[in-house]
Amino acid sequence: MRGIIIPTVNFQFPTCIYYIYRMTWEMILGFTLPSLMVFLAVYYTMNQYNQQQTKMNLLGSRQLNDKVTLPLKLQAYERLILLCERVNIADLILRLKAPGTSAIELKSALLMAVQQEFEHNLTQQLYVTEELWQVLLAMKAKTMDLIIQASDGLSSQASAEEYATKLITLTSNETNIPSRIGIKAIKTETSLWS
């Protein structure tokens, strides 16, 4: 009878595991530290590149935006200067005073003209600073106050001529004419960004 042959397994430790097993921690650090340094250098370089590209894109879009909005801003400042000129009390009186009208009628026409001029230019506040718009609103209020103040002490039968004379005298006594303050504020603001 033949004997049973039991195959013997010649187990050998895998070569790759053997080499890993034999590596010391110095060897592992010797491989990983240079790799880590290369990774960090590439990451830093790419990060700087991305930041530079973002800045360039923002600058390009800002320049494009300026090409579009600059003409609109200039147009808004022009219209606001025209508004200041149109609500100048002397110009309002010349435009609205008609022969045979009463002081009450002229006063109402002046107040309505100032209000309409501002309503017509309300959208211009999109292109100017909040501070400038507040100066223009104060100019409107002061102009309307002067128009109302000039009617104090006049009789109900007063003519437009009497009222206009009193209003011009009252305005000439003012050290700061509202429309001139508005124009000066507009010029100051435009000089800041040009």
CYANA upper distance limits for C-alpha pairs under 8 A (distance plus 0.5 A):
 13 PHE  CA     17 ILE  CA      7.78
 13 PHE  CA     18 TYR  CA      7.07
 14 PRO  CA     18 TYR  CA      6.62
 15 THR  CA     19 TYR  CA      6.84
 16 CYS  CA     20 ILE  CA      6.81
 17 ILE  CA     21 TYR  CA      6.36
 18 TYR  CA     22 ARG  CA      6.66
 19 TYR  CA     23 MET  CA      6.76
 23 MET  CA     27 MET  CA      6.53
 23 MET  CA     28 ILE  CA      7.55
 24 THR  CA     28 ILE  CA      7.09
 25 TRP  CA     29 LEU  CA      6.67
 26 GLU  CA     30 GLY  CA      6.46
 27 MET  CA     31 PHE  CA      6.93
 28 ILE  CA     32 THR  CA      6.65
 29 LEU  CA     33 LEU  CA      6.08
 30 GLY  CA     34 PRO  CA      7.50
 31 PHE  CA     35 SER  CA      7.11
 32 THR  CA     36 LEU  CA      6.45
 33 LEU  CA     37 MET  CA      6.60
 34 PRO  CA     38 VAL  CA      6.67
 35 SER  CA     39 PHE  CA      6.66
 36 LEU  CA     40 LEU  CA      6.67
 37 MET  CA     41 ALA  CA      6.64
 38 VAL  CA     42 VAL  CA      6.68
 39 PHE  CA     43 TYR  CA      6.56
 40 LEU  CA     44 TYR  CA      6.49
 41 ALA  CA     45 THR  CA      6.60
 42 VAL  CA     46 MET  CA      6.57
 43 TYR  CA     47 ASN  CA      6.52
 44 TYR  CA     48 GLN  CA      6.67
 45 THR  CA     49 TYR  CA      6.64
 46 MET  CA     50 ASN  CA      6.59
 47 ASN  CA     51 GLN  CA      6.72
 48 GLN  CA     52 GLN  CA      6.66
 49 TYR  CA     53 GLN  CA      6.68
 50 ASN  CA     54 THR  CA      6.64
 51 GLN  CA     55 LYS  CA      6.76
 52 GLN  CA     56 MET  CA      6.71
 53 GLN  CA     57 ASN  CA      6.63
 54 THR  CA     58 LEU  CA      6.66
 55 LYS  CA     59 LEU  CA      6.60
 56 MET  CA     60 GLY  CA      6.58
 57 ASN  CA     61 SER  CA      6.62
 58 LEU  CA     62 ARG  CA      6.46
 59 LEU  CA     63 GLN  CA      6.61
 60 GLY  CA     64 LEU  CA      6.71
 61 SER  CA     65 ASN  CA      6.43
 62 ARG  CA     66 ASP  CA      6.52
 63 GLN  CA     67 LYS  CA      6.78
 64 LEU  CA     68 VAL  CA      7.04
 65 ASN  CA     69 THR  CA      6.48
 66 ASP  CA     70 LEU  CA      5.77
 67 LYS  CA     71 PRO  CA      7.81
 68 VAL  CA     72 LEU  CA      7.73
 69 THR  CA     73 LYS  CA      6.54
 70 LEU  CA     74 LEU  CA      6.67
 71 PRO  CA     75 GLN  CA      6.60
 72 LEU  CA     76 ALA  CA      6.64
 72 LEU  CA    127 TYR  CA      7.85
 73 LYS  CA     77 TYR  CA      6.76
 73 LYS  CA    127 TYR  CA      5.83
 73 LYS  CA    128 VAL  CA      7.80
 74 LEU  CA     78 GLU  CA      6.69
 75 GLN  CA     79 ARG  CA      6.67
 76 ALA  CA     80 LEU  CA      6.63
 76 ALA  CA    124 GLN  CA      5.85
 76 ALA  CA    127 TYR  CA      6.96
 76 ALA  CA    128 VAL  CA      8.21
 77 TYR  CA     81 ILE  CA      6.69
 77 TYR  CA    124 GLN  CA      8.46
 77 TYR  CA    128 VAL  CA      8.28
 77 TYR  CA    186 ILE  CA      7.21
 77 TYR  CA    190 THR  CA      8.27
 78 GLU  CA     82 LEU  CA      6.76
 79 ARG  CA     83 LEU  CA      6.59
 79 ARG  CA    121 ASN  CA      8.00
 79 ARG  CA    124 GLN  CA      8.32
 80 LEU  CA     84 CYS  CA      6.76
 80 LEU  CA    121 ASN  CA      7.85
 80 LEU  CA    124 GLN  CA      7.93
 80 LEU  CA    186 ILE  CA      8.19
 81 ILE  CA     85 GLU  CA      6.81
 81 ILE  CA    182 GLY  CA      8.22
 81 ILE  CA    183 ILE  CA      6.26
 81 ILE  CA    186 ILE  CA      7.67
 82 LEU  CA     86 ARG  CA      6.59
 83 LEU  CA     87 VAL  CA      6.75
 83 LEU  CA    117 GLU  CA      6.99
 83 LEU  CA    118 PHE  CA      7.87
 83 LEU  CA    121 ASN  CA      8.06
 84 CYS  CA     88 ASN  CA      6.75
 84 CYS  CA    179 SER  CA      5.43
 84 CYS  CA    180 ARG  CA      7.96
 84 CYS  CA    182 GLY  CA      6.79
 84 CYS  CA    183 ILE  CA      6.88
 85 GLU  CA     91 ASP  CA      7.96
 85 GLU  CA    179 SER  CA      7.04
 86 ARG  CA     91 ASP  CA      7.03
 86 ARG  CA     92 LEU  CA      7.18
 86 ARG  CA    117 GLU  CA      8.04
 87 VAL  CA     91 ASP  CA      7.64
 87 VAL  CA     92 LEU  CA      6.67
 87 VAL  CA    113 ALA  CA      8.17
 87 VAL  CA    114 VAL  CA      6.18
 87 VAL  CA    117 GLU  CA      7.88
 87 VAL  CA    140 LYS  CA      8.43
 87 VAL  CA    143 THR  CA      8.14
 87 VAL  CA    179 SER  CA      7.27
 88 ASN  CA     92 LEU  CA      6.62
 88 ASN  CA    143 THR  CA      8.43
 88 ASN  CA    178 PRO  CA      8.15
 88 ASN  CA    179 SER  CA      5.94
 89 ILE  CA     93 ILE  CA      6.65
 89 ILE  CA    143 THR  CA      7.82
 89 ILE  CA    168 ILE  CA      7.99
 89 ILE  CA    171 THR  CA      8.16
 90 ALA  CA     94 LEU  CA      6.85
 90 ALA  CA    168 ILE  CA      7.25
 91 ASP  CA     95 ARG  CA      6.64
 92 LEU  CA     96 LEU  CA      6.44
 92 LEU  CA    110 LEU  CA      7.07
 92 LEU  CA    113 ALA  CA      8.32
 93 ILE  CA     97 LYS  CA      5.89
 93 ILE  CA    110 LEU  CA      7.91
 93 ILE  CA    164 ALA  CA      7.23
 96 LEU  CA    106 LEU  CA      7.62
 96 LEU  CA    109 ALA  CA      7.41
 96 LEU  CA    110 LEU  CA      7.65
 97 LYS  CA    101 THR  CA      7.98
 97 LYS  CA    106 LEU  CA      6.87
 97 LYS  CA    160 ALA  CA      7.36
 97 LYS  CA    161 GLU  CA      8.47
 98 ALA  CA    160 ALA  CA      8.35
 99 PRO  CA    160 ALA  CA      8.33
100 GLY  CA    159 SER  CA      8.02
100 GLY  CA    160 ALA  CA      8.05
101 THR  CA    105 GLU  CA      6.77
101 THR  CA    106 LEU  CA      7.30
101 THR  CA    159 SER  CA      6.94
101 THR  CA    160 ALA  CA      6.07
102 SER  CA    106 LEU  CA      6.82
102 SER  CA    157 GLN  CA      7.53
102 SER  CA    158 ALA  CA      6.64
102 SER  CA    159 SER  CA      4.88
102 SER  CA    160 ALA  CA      5.16
103 ALA  CA    107 LYS  CA      6.52
103 ALA  CA    151 SER  CA      8.06
103 ALA  CA    156 SER  CA      8.24
103 ALA  CA    157 GLN  CA      8.12
103 ALA  CA    158 ALA  CA      5.99
103 ALA  CA    159 SER  CA      5.38
103 ALA  CA    160 ALA  CA      4.58
103 ALA  CA    161 GLU  CA      7.92
103 ALA  CA    162 GLU  CA      7.73
103 ALA  CA    163 TYR  CA      5.80
103 ALA  CA    164 ALA  CA      8.30
104 ILE  CA    108 SER  CA      6.67
104 ILE  CA    151 SER  CA      8.39
104 ILE  CA    156 SER  CA      7.91
104 ILE  CA    158 ALA  CA      8.47
104 ILE  CA    160 ALA  CA      8.08
105 GLU  CA    109 ALA  CA      6.63
105 GLU  CA    160 ALA  CA      8.07
106 LEU  CA    110 LEU  CA      6.55
106 LEU  CA    160 ALA  CA      6.38
106 LEU  CA    163 TYR  CA      8.42
107 LYS  CA    111 LEU  CA      6.72
107 LYS  CA    147 ILE  CA      7.06
107 LYS  CA    148 ILE  CA      7.77
107 LYS  CA    151 SER  CA      8.04
108 SER  CA    112 MET  CA      6.55
109 ALA  CA    113 ALA  CA      6.51
110 LEU  CA    114 VAL  CA      6.80
110 LEU  CA    147 ILE  CA      7.81
111 LEU  CA    115 GLN  CA      6.76
111 LEU  CA    144 MET  CA      6.71
111 LEU  CA    147 ILE  CA      7.62
112 MET  CA    116 GLN  CA      6.53
113 ALA  CA    117 GLU  CA      6.58
114 VAL  CA    118 PHE  CA      6.93
114 VAL  CA    140 LYS  CA      7.64
114 VAL  CA    144 MET  CA      7.92
115 GLN  CA    119 GLU  CA      6.71
116 GLN  CA    120 HIS  CA      6.51
117 GLU  CA    121 ASN  CA      6.99
118 PHE  CA    122 LEU  CA      6.56
118 PHE  CA    140 LYS  CA      8.37
121 ASN  CA    125 GLN  CA      8.49
124 GLN  CA    128 VAL  CA      7.53
125 GLN  CA    129 THR  CA      7.85
125 GLN  CA    130 GLU  CA      8.08
125 GLN  CA    133 TRP  CA      6.70
128 VAL  CA    132 LEU  CA      7.04
128 VAL  CA    133 TRP  CA      7.33
129 THR  CA    133 TRP  CA      6.92
130 GLU  CA    134 GLN  CA      6.68
131 GLU  CA    135 VAL  CA      6.86
132 LEU  CA    136 LEU  CA      6.82
132 LEU  CA    185 ALA  CA      7.04
132 LEU  CA    186 ILE  CA      7.41
132 LEU  CA    189 GLU  CA      8.01
133 TRP  CA    137 LEU  CA      6.71
134 GLN  CA    138 ALA  CA      6.64
135 VAL  CA    139 MET  CA      6.65
135 VAL  CA    182 GLY  CA      7.01
135 VAL  CA    185 ALA  CA      7.84
136 LEU  CA    140 LYS  CA      6.75
136 LEU  CA    182 GLY  CA      6.20
137 LEU  CA    141 ALA  CA      6.75
138 ALA  CA    142 LYS  CA      6.54
139 MET  CA    143 THR  CA      6.55
139 MET  CA    178 PRO  CA      5.39
139 MET  CA    179 SER  CA      6.92
139 MET  CA    181 ILE  CA      7.88
139 MET  CA    182 GLY  CA      6.86
140 LYS  CA    144 MET  CA      6.70
140 LYS  CA    178 PRO  CA      8.08
141 ALA  CA    145 ASP  CA      6.56
142 LYS  CA    146 LEU  CA      6.71
142 LYS  CA    178 PRO  CA      6.91
143 THR  CA    147 ILE  CA      6.86
143 THR  CA    178 PRO  CA      6.73
143 THR  CA    179 SER  CA      8.44
144 MET  CA    148 ILE  CA      6.72
145 ASP  CA    149 GLN  CA      6.37
146 LEU  CA    150 ALA  CA      6.56
146 LEU  CA    167 LEU  CA      7.79
146 LEU  CA    170 LEU  CA      7.96
146 LEU  CA    171 THR  CA      7.70
147 ILE  CA    151 SER  CA      7.53
147 ILE  CA    167 LEU  CA      7.19
148 ILE  CA    152 ASP  CA      7.68
150 ALA  CA    163 TYR  CA      7.39
150 ALA  CA    166 LYS  CA      6.52
150 ALA  CA    167 LEU  CA      5.56
150 ALA  CA    170 LEU  CA      7.36
151 SER  CA    163 TYR  CA      7.13
151 SER  CA    167 LEU  CA      8.45
154 LEU  CA    158 ALA  CA      6.74
154 LEU  CA    163 TYR  CA      8.02
158 ALA  CA    162 GLU  CA      6.86
158 ALA  CA    163 TYR  CA      7.50
159 SER  CA    163 TYR  CA      6.93
160 ALA  CA    164 ALA  CA      6.42
161 GLU  CA    165 THR  CA      6.63
162 GLU  CA    166 LYS  CA      6.76
163 TYR  CA    167 LEU  CA      6.56
164 ALA  CA    168 ILE  CA      6.56
165 THR  CA    169 THR  CA      6.65
166 LYS  CA    170 LEU  CA      6.56
167 LEU  CA    171 THR  CA      6.56
168 ILE  CA    172 SER  CA      6.51
169 THR  CA    173 ASN  CA      6.82
170 LEU  CA    174 GLU  CA      7.23
171 THR  CA    177 ILE  CA      7.47
172 SER  CA    177 ILE  CA      8.50
176 ASN  CA    180 ARG  CA      7.82
176 ASN  CA    181 ILE  CA      7.25
177 ILE  CA    181 ILE  CA      6.90
178 PRO  CA    182 GLY  CA      6.83
179 SER  CA    183 ILE  CA      6.79
180 ARG  CA    184 LYS  CA      6.59
181 ILE  CA    185 ALA  CA      6.66
182 GLY  CA    186 ILE  CA      6.79
183 ILE  CA    187 LYS  CA      6.71
184 LYS  CA    188 THR  CA      6.59
185 ALA  CA    189 GLU  CA      6.72
186 ILE  CA    190 THR  CA      6.74
187 LYS  CA    191 SER  CA      6.64
188 THR  CA    192 LEU  CA      7.08
189 GLU  CA    193 TRP  CA      7.73
190 THR  CA    194 SER  CA      6.71
